């Protein structure tokens, strides 16, 4: 989040509007991996994130390891250094490296995504043959994803640690609110930061399902995250960006990237969570049968995806040709409600 916060807001903006304004933004900029959003780091971002860690029980005797994607990782590590004895940031990938770092630094606190924490737990049991208690974690803070209902309680029982879920800005990663149980409402870190809005209209909503929006003095930022009622944590996403493994994927940019490849007629992006982590598969349909078995064409699609996002997306080729059509998102997790807010 950028600038001072708390006004009623004037313009209603979405993620792509932040990308469009990146060329004139000033200060220390927090950019998503695909530059889909660019915001200025403000003192409030540090203060609120440090306050969330304090609310989670982190104090001067703790040592914190942050395993989050950028731009959130550096921000959380910096904020943790202000309230804890030590803090370090490591990327979200590599559970063995994470386990080694937690042990080496004698960490007492882990900050990661909900699926990241669950994946670490599974690998401790099945691959590393370690008892989760051997890590000595006192607090686990999960953020950056929509947590499954059982996640907080399961992690707390397995690690015998305090587990806190923090709702953070999907643009900067800065903390905004928190809760300690899946049944609890979000506790705001500062009143007026987050509000509930209608999906299809640029207006705030007092009840019912709506989109979480971040209120600034000059604008209202639509997060693309949907909650069942005011004060609740998000359970779904909506709009032209899809949340996969804690990273927002731009569907319009995916459209453009595939449109540049001759012969690509249609695509279906399927996201599932068969285990602990999200799995994304892009099924491509060609317009010409001669391209179906061509490994070079498949490689072109794979390279386009690698240039688009750090999230690994497997590519499958439909053996049947198809007429040109719109891209389709199939979210087997049940999270994404649709690309058009007006149709949800």
C-alpha positions in Angstrom: 0.0 0.0 0.0 1.3 3.5 -0.8 1.0 6.9 0.7 -1.1 7.7 3.7 -4.3 5.8 4.4 -7.7 6.4 5.8 -9.5 8.7 3.4 -12.7 7.9 1.6 -10.9 7.5 -1.7 -11.7 9.0 -5.1 -10.7 6.7 -8.0 -11.3 3.0 -7.8 -8.3 1.1 -9.1 -7.3 -2.5 -9.9 -3.9 -4.1 -10.1 -3.3 -3.2 -13.7 -3.8 0.5 -12.9 -0.8 0.3 -10.5 1.3 -1.3 -13.2 0.4 1.5 -15.6 1.5 4.2 -13.1 4.8 2.5 -12.4 6.7 4.8 -14.7 6.0 7.8 -12.6 6.1 6.2 -9.1 8.9 7.5 -6.8 10.7 6.3 -3.7 11.6 2.7 -2.8 9.3 0.6 -5.1 7.9 -2.8 -4.3 7.3 -4.6 -7.6 5.7 -8.0 -8.2 7.7 -10.5 -10.1 5.9 -9.7 -13.4 5.7 -5.9 -12.6 2.0 -6.4 -12.6 1.8 -4.1 -9.6 4.3 -1.5 -8.4 3.8 0.5 -5.2 5.9 2.7 -3.0 7.1 1.4 0.3 5.8 3.7 3.1 6.7 3.9 6.8 3.2 2.5 7.5 4.0 -0.7 5.7 6.9 -1.4 8.1 5.0 -0.3 11.2 1.9 -2.5 10.4 4.0 -5.5 9.6 6.0 -5.2 12.8 2.7 -4.8 14.7 1.4 -8.0 13.1 4.5 -9.9 14.3 4.1 -8.5 17.8 0.4 -9.6 17.7 1.6 -13.0 16.8 3.8 -13.1 19.9 7.2 -12.3 18.3 9.4 -10.5 20.8 13.1 -9.5 21.4 14.1 -13.1 22.2 12.9 -14.5 18.9 14.8 -15.3 15.7 12.7 -15.1 12.6 13.0 -16.8 9.2 10.8 -15.4 6.4 10.1 -17.7 3.4 7.9 -15.5 1.2 8.1 -14.4 -2.4 9.1 -10.9 -3.2 8.2 -8.1 -2.7 6.8 -9.4 0.6 10.0 -11.3 1.8 12.3 -8.4 2.2 9.6 -6.3 3.9 8.7 -8.9 6.4 12.3 -9.6 7.3 13.1 -6.0 7.7 10.0 -5.5 10.0 10.9 -8.6 11.9 14.4 -7.3 12.6 12.8 -4.3 14.4 10.9 -6.5 16.9 13.0 -9.7 17.1 16.6 -10.5 18.0 17.4 -11.5 14.4 15.6 -12.0 11.0 16.5 -13.5 7.7 14.7 -13.8 4.3 14.8 -16.9 2.1 12.9 -17.6 -1.0 9.7 -19.7 -0.9 11.2 -22.7 -2.7 13.4 -25.5 -1.3 12.1 -27.1 1.8 15.4 -28.9 2.6 17.2 -25.5 2.4 14.5 -24.0 4.6 14.8 -26.7 7.2 18.6 -26.3 7.2 18.3 -22.6 7.6 15.8 -22.9 10.5 18.1 -25.2 12.3 21.3 -23.2 11.5 19.8 -19.9 12.7 18.0 -21.5 15.7 14.9 -19.9 14.5 11.9 -19.6 16.8 9.5 -18.0 14.3 8.7 -18.9 10.7 6.8 -16.6 8.3 5.5 -18.3 5.2 2.4 -19.1 3.1 -0.2 -21.5 4.4 0.6 -24.1 1.8 4.3 -23.5 2.3 4.0 -24.4 6.0 1.8 -27.4 5.2 4.3 -28.6 2.6 7.2 -28.2 5.1 5.3 -30.3 7.6 4.6 -33.0 5.1 8.2 -33.2 4.0 9.5 -33.3 7.6 7.4 -36.4 8.2 7.8 -38.2 4.9 11.2 -37.2 3.5 13.4 -35.8 6.2 12.1 -38.2 8.9 12.1 -35.4 11.5 9.7 -34.6 14.3 8.3 -31.1 13.7 9.1 -30.3 17.4 12.8 -30.7 16.6 12.7 -27.4 14.9 11.8 -25.6 18.1 9.4 -23.1 16.5 7.4 -21.1 18.9 5.4 -19.1 16.4 4.3 -19.6 12.8 2.9 -16.7 10.8 1.1 -17.6 7.6 0.2 -15.0 4.9 -0.1 -14.4 1.2 -2.6 -17.1 0.3 -6.1 -18.3 1.1 -5.7 -20.8 3.9 -7.8 -24.0 4.0 -10.0 -24.1 7.1 -8.0 -26.7 8.9 -4.6 -25.2 8.3 -4.1 -23.1 11.4 -5.3 -25.7 13.9 -3.3 -28.5 12.2 0.0 -26.5 12.2 -0.5 -25.5 15.8 -1.0 -29.1 16.9 1.9 -30.5 14.9 4.5 -27.9 15.8 3.0 -27.1 19.2 3.4 -23.4 18.3 1.2 -20.3 18.2 -0.1 -20.0 14.6 -1.4 -16.6 13.3 -2.8 -15.8 9.9 -2.1 -12.3 8.7 -4.1 -10.7 5.9 -1.6 -8.7 3.9 -1.8 -6.2 1.0 -1.7 -8.2 -2.3 0.4 -5.4 -3.7 3.1 -4.8 -1.2 2.8 -7.7 1.2 2.4 -5.3 4.2 0.3 -6.6 7.0 -3.2 -5.2 7.4 -5.1 -7.6 9.8 -4.7 -10.9 11.6 -6.5 -13.8 13.3 -5.5 -16.7 15.4 -8.2 -19.2 14.4 -10.0 -20.0 11.2 -13.4 -19.2 12.8 -12.3 -15.8 14.0 -12.9 -12.5 12.1 -9.9 -10.5 11.1 -8.6 -8.0 13.6 -7.5 -4.8 11.8 -4.1 -3.5 12.7 -5.5 0.0 12.0 -9.1 1.0 11.5 -10.0 2.1 7.9 -7.3 0.3 6.1 -9.5 -2.5 4.6 -13.1 -2.2 3.7 -15.8 -4.3 2.0 -17.0 -3.3 -1.4 -19.6 -4.5 -4.0 -18.2 -6.7 -6.7 -19.9 -5.1 -9.7 -20.2 -1.5 -8.4 -17.6 1.0 -7.2 -19.2 1.4 -3.8 -18.7 0.1 -0.3 -21.0 -2.6 1.0 -22.2 -3.1 4.6 -23.2 -6.7 4.3 -23.0 -9.9 2.2 -20.3 -11.2 0.0 -17.9 -8.5 -1.3 -14.4 -7.6 -2.4 -11.8 -6.5 0.0 -10.5 -3.0 -0.9 -7.6 -1.0 0.4 -8.5 2.7 1.2 -6.0 5.4 0.5 -6.6 9.2 0.6 -6.7 9.5 -3.1 -8.0 6.1 -4.3 -9.6 2.7 -3.4 -7.6 -0.3 -4.5 -9.5 -3.5 -5.4 -7.6 -6.5 -4.1 -9.2 -9.2 -6.2 -10.0 -11.0 -3.0 -13.5 -11.8 -1.9 -14.9 -12.4 1.6 -18.3 -13.8 2.6 -19.1 -10.8 4.8 -17.4 -7.6 6.2 -14.6 -8.5 8.6 -14.1 -12.0 7.3 -10.9 -13.3 5.8 -10.9 -13.8 2.0 -12.1 -17.2 0.7 -12.1 -16.5 -3.0 -10.6 -14.3 -5.7 -12.1 -12.5 -8.7 -11.0 -10.6 -11.7 -8.2 -10.7 -14.2 -5.5 -12.0 -11.8 -5.2 -15.5 -10.4 -3.5 -16.3 -7.1 -1.2 -19.4 -7.5 1.4 -20.4 -4.9 1.3 -16.9 -3.3 2.0 -15.2 -6.6 -0.6 -13.2 -8.7 -0.7 -14.3 -12.3 -2.1 -11.8 -14.9 -4.6 -13.5 -17.2 -4.5 -10.7 -19.8 -0.7 -11.0 -20.0 -1.1 -14.7 -20.4 -3.6 -14.0 -23.3 -1.1 -11.7 -25.0 1.9 -14.0 -24.5 0.1 -17.0 -26.1 -1.5 -14.8 -28.9 2.1 -14.1 -30.1 2.6 -17.8 -30.9 1.3 -18.7 -34.3 -1.2 -21.5 -34.2 -2.4 -21.3 -30.6 -6.2 -21.2 -30.8 -7.3 -21.6 -27.2 -6.1 -22.5 -23.8 -7.4 -23.8 -20.4 -5.4 -23.0 -17.3 -6.3 -25.5 -14.6 -5.2 -24.9 -11.0 -5.6 -27.6 -8.3 -4.3 -28.5 -4.9 -4.0 -32.3 -4.9 -1.6 -32.3 -1.9 -0.1 -29.4 0.0 0.8 -27.1 -2.9 -1.0 -25.6 -5.9 -0.5 -27.3 -9.2 -1.0 -25.3 -12.4 -1.4 -26.9 -15.8 -2.0 -25.1 -19.1 -3.7 -27.1 -21.8 -3.1 -25.6 -25.3 -5.2 -26.2 -28.3 -3.7 -25.5 -31.7 -5.6 -24.4 -34.8 -3.6 -26.7 -37.1 -3.1 -30.5 -36.7 0.5 -30.3 -37.9 1.5 -28.5 -34.7 0.2 -31.0 -32.2 3.2 -33.2 -32.1 5.8 -30.4 -32.7 8.1 -30.2 -29.7 9.4 -26.8 -30.8 5.9 -25.3 -30.6 5.4 -26.8 -27.1 8.8 -25.4 -26.1 7.7 -21.9 -27.3 4.7 -22.1 -25.0 6.8 -23.2 -22.1 9.3 -20.4 -22.7 6.5 -17.8 -22.9 5.3 -19.0 -19.5 8.7 -18.9 -17.9 9.1 -15.3 -19.1 5.7 -14.4 -17.7 5.8 -15.7 -14.1 8.1 -17.5 -11.6 5.3 -20.0 -10.9 5.9 -23.3 -12.6 3.1 -24.1 -15.0 3.1 -27.4 -16.8 2.1 -27.5 -20.5 -0.1 -30.1 -22.1 -1.1 -30.1 -25.7 -4.7 -31.2 -26.6 -4.5 -33.7 -29.5 -7.6 -32.1 -31.1 -7.5 -28.9 -33.1 -9.9 -26.1 -32.2 -11.2 -22.8 -33.6 -9.9 -19.7 -32.0 -11.5 -19.0 -28.7 -11.1 -17.3 -25.3 -8.8 -18.5 -22.6 -10.5 -20.4 -19.8 -9.6 -20.8 -16.1 -10.6 -23.9 -14.3 -9.9 -23.6 -10.6 -10.4 -27.0 -9.0 -9.5 -25.4 -5.6 -12.8 -23.5 -5.8 -11.2 -20.2 -5.2 -11.4 -18.1 -8.4 -15.0 -16.9 -9.0 -14.4 -15.6 -12.5 -12.7 -12.9 -14.6 -15.6 -10.6 -14.8 -16.8 -9.1 -11.5 -20.2 -8.2 -13.1 -20.9 -11.8 -13.8 -20.1 -13.2 -10.4 
